[in-house]
Amino acid sequence: MSTEVVRLDENGRLYLPVSLRKKLKVKEFYVEERNGEIVLIPVRKKIEKYWGIVKGEKLNARRLTELLRKRRKSS
């Protein structure tokens, strides 16, 4: 586990250090707030959690979110 200090720019963007980007090799994250903390979850991990719910779909963060919303509404 590594810890580094990062800052938001004037447009609210957060830049991940190159060491983390190279290590994770991920470009899409879900952003969650948990108990006052910001948590970034690689989309790949979120998709693995729901593996098998949808078959034959090309999933990215937006598409997975849409499918999960539809599933929750129909439940």
N, CA, C and O atoms as a GROMACS GRO file, in nm:
protein
  300
    1MET      N    1   0.085  -0.118   0.000
    1MET     CA    2   0.000   0.000   0.000
    1MET      C    3   0.089   0.123   0.000
    1MET      O    4   0.184   0.134   0.078
    2SER      N    5   0.056   0.216  -0.090
    2SER     CA    6   0.136   0.338  -0.095
    2SER      C    7   0.048   0.458  -0.063
    2SER      O    8  -0.072   0.458  -0.088
    3THR      N    9   0.108   0.559  -0.007
    3THR     CA   10   0.036   0.681   0.029
    3THR      C   11   0.110   0.800  -0.030
    3THR      O   12   0.231   0.815  -0.010
    4GLU      N   13   0.037   0.884  -0.102
    4GLU     CA   14   0.093   1.006  -0.158
    4GLU      C   15  -0.009   1.116  -0.143
    4GLU      O   16  -0.130   1.090  -0.139
    5VAL      N   17   0.037   1.239  -0.136
    5VAL     CA   18  -0.052   1.354  -0.128
    5VAL      C   19  -0.078   1.403  -0.268
    5VAL      O   20   0.016   1.423  -0.346
    6VAL      N   21  -0.206   1.424  -0.301
    6VAL     CA   22  -0.244   1.480  -0.431
    6VAL      C   23  -0.337   1.598  -0.405
    6VAL      O   24  -0.397   1.608  -0.298
    7ARG      N   25  -0.347   1.687  -0.502
    7ARG     CA   26  -0.433   1.803  -0.489
    7ARG      C   27  -0.532   1.810  -0.605
    7ARG      O   28  -0.504   1.761  -0.715
    8LEU      N   29  -0.646   1.871  -0.579
    8LEU     CA   30  -0.740   1.899  -0.686
    8LEU      C   31  -0.695   2.026  -0.756
    8LEU      O   32  -0.646   2.120  -0.692
    9ASP      N   33  -0.712   2.030  -0.889
    9ASP     CA   34  -0.682   2.154  -0.958
    9ASP      C   35  -0.803   2.246  -0.953
    9ASP      O   36  -0.904   2.212  -0.892
   10GLU      N   37  -0.794   2.362  -1.017
   10GLU     CA   38  -0.903   2.461  -1.009
   10GLU      C   39  -1.033   2.411  -1.074
   10GLU      O   40  -1.139   2.467  -1.048
   11ASN      N   41  -1.026   2.306  -1.155
   11ASN     CA   42  -1.145   2.248  -1.217
   11ASN      C   43  -1.195   2.124  -1.143
   11ASN      O   44  -1.286   2.056  -1.190
   12GLY      N   45  -1.136   2.093  -1.028
   12GLY     CA   46  -1.179   1.978  -0.949
   12GLY      C   47  -1.118   1.846  -0.991
   12GLY      O   48  -1.161   1.740  -0.945
   13ARG      N   49  -1.019   1.850  -1.080
   13ARG     CA   50  -0.956   1.726  -1.126
   13ARG      C   51  -0.849   1.681  -1.027
   13ARG      O   52  -0.778   1.762  -0.968
   14LEU      N   53  -0.843   1.552  -1.013
   14LEU     CA   54  -0.744   1.488  -0.925
   14LEU      C   55  -0.651   1.407  -1.014
   14LEU      O   56  -0.697   1.325  -1.093
   15TYR      N   57  -0.524   1.429  -1.000
   15TYR     CA   58  -0.427   1.355  -1.081
   15TYR      C   59  -0.361   1.248  -0.997
   15TYR      O   60  -0.303   1.275  -0.892
   16LEU      N   61  -0.371   1.125  -1.046
   16LEU     CA   62  -0.307   1.014  -0.976
   16LEU      C   63  -0.160   1.010  -1.012
   16LEU      O   64  -0.124   1.030  -1.128
   17PRO      N   65  -0.074   0.984  -0.914
   17PRO     CA   66   0.069   0.976  -0.943
   17PRO      C   67   0.099   0.865  -1.043
   17PRO      O   68   0.031   0.762  -1.046
   18VAL      N   69   0.200   0.888  -1.126
   18VAL     CA   70   0.236   0.792  -1.230
   18VAL      C   71   0.265   0.654  -1.173
   18VAL      O   72   0.236   0.552  -1.237
   19SER      N   73   0.322   0.648  -1.054
   19SER     CA   74   0.352   0.518  -0.993
   19SER      C   75   0.224   0.436  -0.972
   19SER      O   76   0.224   0.315  -0.994
   20LEU      N   77   0.116   0.501  -0.929
   20LEU     CA   78  -0.012   0.430  -0.911
   20LEU      C   79  -0.074   0.393  -1.045
   20LEU      O   80  -0.127   0.283  -1.061
   21ARG      N   81  -0.068   0.484  -1.141
   21ARG     CA   82  -0.126   0.455  -1.273
   21ARG      C   83  -0.058   0.335  -1.336
   21ARG      O   84  -0.124   0.249  -1.394
   22LYS      N   85   0.074   0.329  -1.327
   22LYS     CA   86   0.148   0.215  -1.384
   22LYS      C   87   0.116   0.086  -1.310
   22LYS      O   88   0.103  -0.020  -1.372
   23LYS      N   89   0.103   0.094  -1.180
   23LYS     CA   90   0.076  -0.025  -1.100
   23LYS      C   91  -0.064  -0.079  -1.126
   23LYS      O   92  -0.082  -0.200  -1.142
   24LEU      N   93  -0.165   0.009  -1.130
   24LEU     CA   94  -0.304  -0.034  -1.144
   24LEU      C   95  -0.344  -0.062  -1.288
   24LEU      O   96  -0.429  -0.149  -1.312
   25LYS      N   97  -0.286   0.008  -1.384
   25LYS     CA   98  -0.318  -0.009  -1.526
   25LYS      C   99  -0.469   0.002  -1.551
   25LYS      O  100  -0.526  -0.078  -1.626
   26VAL      N  101  -0.532   0.099  -1.488
   26VAL     CA  102  -0.676   0.120  -1.499
   26VAL      C  103  -0.702   0.265  -1.532
   26VAL      O  104  -0.635   0.354  -1.480
   27LYS      N  105  -0.800   0.290  -1.619
   27LYS     CA  106  -0.832   0.427  -1.656
   27LYS      C  107  -0.972   0.469  -1.613
   27LYS      O  108  -1.005   0.588  -1.620
   28GLU      N  109  -1.055   0.375  -1.568
   28GLU     CA  110  -1.190   0.407  -1.523
   28GLU      C  111  -1.208   0.361  -1.380
   28GLU      O  112  -1.173   0.248  -1.343
   29PHE      N  113  -1.265   0.451  -1.300
   29PHE     CA  114  -1.288   0.422  -1.159
   29PHE      C  115  -1.430   0.462  -1.121
   29PHE      O  116  -1.486   0.556  -1.177
   30TYR      N  117  -1.487   0.391  -1.027
   30TYR     CA  118  -1.606   0.437  -0.960
   30TYR      C  119  -1.557   0.520  -0.842
   30TYR      O  120  -1.458   0.486  -0.779
   31VAL      N  121  -1.626   0.629  -0.813
   31VAL     CA  122  -1.592   0.714  -0.700
   31VAL      C  123  -1.704   0.700  -0.598
   31VAL      O  124  -1.821   0.723  -0.629
   32GLU      N  125  -1.666   0.661  -0.477
   32GLU     CA  126  -1.764   0.646  -0.370
   32GLU      C  127  -1.720   0.727  -0.250
   32GLU      O  128  -1.601   0.748  -0.226
   33GLU      N  129  -1.818   0.773  -0.175
   33GLU     CA  130  -1.791   0.841  -0.048
   33GLU      C  131  -1.827   0.743   0.062
   33GLU      O  132  -1.939   0.692   0.066
   34ARG      N  133  -1.732   0.717   0.150
   34ARG     CA  134  -1.755   0.625   0.263
   34ARG      C  135  -1.706   0.692   0.391
   34ARG      O  136  -1.586   0.715   0.409
   35ASN      N  137  -1.800   0.721   0.477
   35ASN     CA  138  -1.764   0.779   0.608
   35ASN      C  139  -1.672   0.899   0.595
   35ASN      O  140  -1.574   0.911   0.669
   36GLY      N  141  -1.704   0.988   0.501
   36GLY     CA  142  -1.626   1.110   0.485
   36GLY      C  143  -1.496   1.093   0.408
   36GLY      O  144  -1.417   1.186   0.400
   37GLU      N  145  -1.474   0.977   0.351
   37GLU     CA  146  -1.353   0.953   0.271
   37GLU      C  147  -1.392   0.926   0.126
   37GLU      O  148  -1.501   0.875   0.099
   38ILE      N  149  -1.305   0.959   0.034
   38ILE     CA  150  -1.326   0.932  -0.107
   38ILE      C  151  -1.255   0.801  -0.141
   38ILE      O  152  -1.136   0.785  -0.111
   39VAL      N  153  -1.328   0.708  -0.203
   39VAL     CA  154  -1.272   0.579  -0.239
   39VAL      C  155  -1.282   0.563  -0.390
   39VAL      O  156  -1.390   0.580  -0.447
   40LEU      N  157  -1.171   0.530  -0.455
   40LEU     CA  158  -1.169   0.501  -0.597
   40LEU      C  159  -1.165   0.350  -0.615
   40LEU      O  160  -1.078   0.283  -0.560
   41ILE      N  161  -1.260   0.297  -0.692
   41ILE     CA  162  -1.266   0.153  -0.715
   41ILE      C  163  -1.248   0.128  -0.864
   41ILE      O  164  -1.330   0.175  -0.943
   42PRO      N  165  -1.144   0.056  -0.903
   42PRO     CA  166  -1.128   0.026  -1.045
   42PRO      C  167  -1.253  -0.041  -1.100
   42PRO      O  168  -1.307  -0.132  -1.038
   43VAL      N  169  -1.299   0.003  -1.216
   43VAL     CA  170  -1.419  -0.053  -1.277
   43VAL      C  171  -1.408  -0.203  -1.290
   43VAL      O  172  -1.506  -0.275  -1.269
   44ARG      N  173  -1.292  -0.252  -1.322
   44ARG     CA  174  -1.270  -0.396  -1.337
   44ARG      C  175  -1.315  -0.472  -1.212
   44ARG      O  176  -1.380  -0.576  -1.223
   45LYS      N  177  -1.282  -0.421  -1.093
   45LYS     CA  178  -1.320  -0.489  -0.969
   45LYS      C  179  -1.471  -0.487  -0.948
   45LYS      O  180  -1.529  -0.585  -0.902
   46LYS      N  181  -1.535  -0.377  -0.982
   46LYS     CA  182  -1.680  -0.366  -0.967
   46LYS      C  183  -1.749  -0.463  -1.064
   46LYS      O  184  -1.848  -0.526  -1.028
   47ILE      N  185  -1.696  -0.473  -1.185
   47ILE     CA  186  -1.754  -0.565  -1.284
   47ILE      C  187  -1.739  -0.709  -1.237
   47ILE      O  188  -1.832  -0.788  -1.251
   48GLU      N  189  -1.623  -0.744  -1.180
   48GLU     CA  190  -1.603  -0.880  -1.131
   48GLU      C  191  -1.706  -0.916  -1.025
   48GLU      O  192  -1.750  -1.030  -1.017
   49LYS      N  193  -1.744  -0.818  -0.943
   49LYS     CA  194  -1.842  -0.841  -0.837
   49LYS      C  195  -1.976  -0.883  -0.896
   49LYS      O  196  -2.048  -0.963  -0.837
   50TYR      N  197  -2.010  -0.829  -1.013
   50TYR     CA  198  -2.139  -0.856  -1.075
   50TYR      C  199  -2.128  -0.952  -1.193
   50TYR      O  200  -2.219  -0.959  -1.276
   51TRP      N  201  -2.019  -1.023  -1.202
   51TRP     CA  202  -1.998  -1.116  -1.312
   51TRP      C  203  -2.113  -1.216  -1.320
   51TRP      O  204  -2.153  -1.273  -1.218
   52GLY      N  205  -2.165  -1.236  -1.437
   52GLY     CA  206  -2.273  -1.331  -1.456
   52GLY      C  207  -2.412  -1.270  -1.457
   52GLY      O  208  -2.507  -1.336  -1.499
   53ILE      N  209  -2.426  -1.144  -1.413
   53ILE     CA  210  -2.557  -1.079  -1.416
   53ILE      C  211  -2.600  -1.054  -1.560
   53ILE      O  212  -2.715  -1.078  -1.596
   54VAL      N  213  -2.506  -1.006  -1.641
   54VAL     CA  214  -2.536  -0.980  -1.781
   54VAL      C  215  -2.438  -1.060  -1.866
   54VAL      O  216  -2.320  -1.070  -1.834
   55LYS      N  217  -2.489  -1.115  -1.973
   55LYS     CA  218  -2.402  -1.195  -2.060
   55LYS      C  219  -2.395  -1.130  -2.196
   55LYS      O  220  -2.494  -1.077  -2.246
   56GLY      N  221  -2.278  -1.134  -2.256
   56GLY     CA  222  -2.261  -1.083  -2.390
   56GLY      C  223  -2.258  -0.932  -2.401
   56GLY      O  224  -2.263  -0.878  -2.511
   57GLU      N  225  -2.248  -0.863  -2.288
   57GLU     CA  226  -2.244  -0.717  -2.290
   57GLU      C  227  -2.100  -0.669  -2.291
   57GLU      O  228  -2.014  -0.725  -2.223
   58LYS      N  229  -2.075  -0.564  -2.369
   58LYS     CA  230  -1.946  -0.496  -2.360
   58LYS      C  231  -1.964  -0.389  -2.254
   58LYS      O  232  -2.034  -0.290  -2.276
   59LEU      N  233  -1.902  -0.408  -2.140
   59LEU     CA  234  -1.927  -0.320  -2.027
   59LEU      C  235  -1.817  -0.218  -2.006
   59LEU      O  236  -1.698  -0.250  -2.013
   60ASN      N  237  -1.858  -0.096  -1.982
   60ASN     CA  238  -1.771   0.007  -1.929
   60ASN      C  239  -1.844   0.062  -1.807
   60ASN      O  240  -1.953   0.015  -1.774
   61ALA      N  241  -1.788   0.158  -1.741
   61ALA     CA  242  -1.848   0.209  -1.617
   61ALA      C  243  -1.990   0.259  -1.639
   61ALA      O  244  -2.079   0.228  -1.561
   62ARG      N  245  -2.011   0.334  -1.745
   62ARG     CA  246  -2.143   0.392  -1.770
   62ARG      C  247  -2.247   0.282  -1.797
   62ARG      O  248  -2.357   0.284  -1.742
   63ARG      N  249  -2.211   0.187  -1.882
   63ARG     CA  250  -2.304   0.080  -1.918
   63ARG      C  251  -2.337  -0.009  -1.798
   63ARG      O  252  -2.453  -0.048  -1.779
   64LEU      N  253  -2.237  -0.040  -1.717
   64LEU     CA  254  -2.261  -0.121  -1.597
   64LEU      C  255  -2.355  -0.048  -1.502
   64LEU      O  256  -2.445  -0.110  -1.446
   65THR      N  257  -2.334   0.080  -1.483
   65THR     CA  258  -2.420   0.158  -1.395
   65THR      C  259  -2.564   0.156  -1.444
   65THR      O  260  -2.657   0.139  -1.365
   66GLU      N  261  -2.585   0.173  -1.575
   66GLU     CA  262  -2.720   0.168  -1.632
   66GLU      C  263  -2.786   0.032  -1.607
   66GLU      O  264  -2.901   0.026  -1.565
   67LEU      N  265  -2.712  -0.075  -1.632
   67LEU     CA  266  -2.767  -0.209  -1.614
   67LEU      C  267  -2.802  -0.237  -1.468
   67LEU      O  268  -2.905  -0.298  -1.439
   68LEU      N  269  -2.718  -0.191  -1.376
   68LEU     CA  270  -2.745  -0.213  -1.233
   68LEU      C  271  -2.867  -0.134  -1.188
   68LEU      O  272  -2.945  -0.183  -1.107
   69ARG      N  273  -2.883  -0.011  -1.239
   69ARG     CA  274  -3.002   0.069  -1.205
   69ARG      C  275  -3.129   0.001  -1.253
   69ARG      O  276  -3.228  -0.007  -1.181
   70LYS      N  277  -3.126  -0.050  -1.377
   70LYS     CA  278  -3.242  -0.119  -1.432
   70LYS      C  279  -3.276  -0.243  -1.349
   70LYS      O  280  -3.392  -0.271  -1.321
   71ARG      N  281  -3.173  -0.315  -1.309
   71ARG     CA  282  -3.194  -0.437  -1.231
   71ARG      C  283  -3.255  -0.405  -1.094
   71ARG      O  284  -3.343  -0.476  -1.047
   72ARG      N  285  -3.206  -0.295  -1.031
   72ARG     CA  286  -3.260  -0.256  -0.900
   72ARG      C  287  -3.406  -0.213  -0.911
   72ARG      O  288  -3.487  -0.245  -0.824
   73LYS      N  289  -3.440  -0.141  -1.018
   73LYS     CA  290  -3.578  -0.096  -1.037
   73LYS      C  291  -3.673  -0.212  -1.060
   73LYS      O  292  -3.788  -0.209  -1.017
   74SER      N  293  -3.626  -0.316  -1.129
   74SER     CA  294  -3.712  -0.429  -1.158
   74SER      C  295  -3.724  -0.526  -1.040
   74SER      O  296  -3.809  -0.615  -1.040
   75SER      N  297  -3.638  -0.509  -0.941
   75SER     CA  298  -3.642  -0.601  -0.823
   75SER      C  299  -3.747  -0.561  -0.722
   75SER      O  300  -3.762  -0.626  -0.619
   0.00000   0.00000   0.00000
